């Protein structure tokens, strides 16, 4: 969660599976604070914390119209192939209809 003037402006839920995989299934930024890089700041801190915990893979479900945002240079995720997804079958990752699973 990132606050500005004591108000939550952006947040992410994080699910950690053991010591290798983490998932960010839900994110939100208040509309008045979008396009300011606040969520990117939050993700940078989150990724640093996960690396310090030894997490090797971060995954998230992306709705189709924001896949380019996640896979672009700012966030650096990539779309998971069915084979890559199958390697995570033992984890209870959230799977939403019409989403693309991305990884970093």
SULKACOR-V587916 format. One record per backbone hydrogen bond with DSSP energy under -1.0 kcal/mol. CO is the residue of the C=O (numbers start at 1). NH is the residue of the N-H. Records with the same first field share a line. If there is no record, write none. Layout:
# SULKACOR-V587916
CO->NH + NH
This chain:
# SULKACOR-V587916
2->9 + 10
7->4
9->30
10->2
11->28
15->23
17->20 + 21
20->56 + 57
21->17
22->59
23->15
26->13
28->11
30->33
31->34
37->41
38->42
39->43
40->44
41->45
42->46
43->47
44->48
45->49
46->50
47->51
48->52
49->53
50->55
51->54
57->22
58->104
59->24
60->102
62->100
63->66
64->67
66->70
67->71
70->77
72->76
78->103
81->85
82->86
83->87
85->88
86->89
88->91
91->93
96->99
100->62
101->80
102->60
103->78
